[in-house]
Amino acid sequence: MNSEVVYLNGQFLPPEQAQISVFDRGFLFADSVYEVIPFYQGVGFRLQEHLQRLAYSLDAIGLQAEQDWPVLLNELVRRNGGGNRSVYLQISRGSEGRRRFASEGKLQPTVFACTTPIRHIYDEGADRIQGYNVILTDDLRWHRCDIKSTGLLANLLMQQQAHRAGADEALLVRDGVLSEGTSSNLFVVRDGVIHTPRLSAGILGGTTRALILELATDAGIPCQETDLRPEALATADEVWISSSTRGVVPVTRIDGQPVADGQKGPLWQHMFALFTRFQHRLMTGEA
Ligand code: PDD
């Protein structure tokens, strides 16, 4: 049983006391958006960037929910003892007491947040990061993957497919072009250049993706946002995926075949070191 305190509509509660209506539009229609934000040693990692994306998602589905999010989320983390946790924040359009497609008027949004303990990847160091084994599969999702919607059934089905194949993640292909992972962004390294799919390829604008591009640019590592075909993977020097809670992770096998020599690559080691330094600067107030 989860003993952490959750937040629901203005109250901090034990999870068993947090209840929403069966007519909540988040439950019935996935009419809701979310964020997953890591906190290390009680401090939010790229909190402002997550909140900017939240504002983008809310705006994209025409949902207004004004709150002092940093105050709310920091308080939730504090009440759960600080430390290393990911915060899940979901905002749904709320309930009108019955099920109907079109919602009439302005409803009171449902705001829910909870936390889960996570590993402090930057404290543990690069040696503890395991290379990922991934599969390639058709991207089954809708056309608005830029919205961080809780409509994740296609993502779950593709992730199940990966797990059944003994893999950690699936890389998705849409119209012959790589998009991203089921819950991560994708990077392909060749000849010292970092390539990643364009945002206009119908992917989520990952906060970790943006940080990789920012840190690489600052360090003078060339980056390109471009179309990537699955064939590019066969000749890649390195492949990575990224997400908030996993950071940047090397992919060492794709569909059972090793990526290059099947080891964690040198540019990944460099990028992980840049992330660790960034995290350190965040804690000392320099970033
Ligand atoms: N997922 N692409 C998709 C489809 C995602 O679901 C995620 C994150 C990302 C990476 O975004 P970020 O770097 O901002 O975490 C890319 C979160 C972690 C989740 O659903 O749990």
Residues whose N, C-alpha, C, O or C-beta is under 5 A from the ligand:
A	BS01	PDD	V36 E180 G181 T182 S183 S184 N185 L204 G205 G206 T207 T208 R209 S242 S243 S244
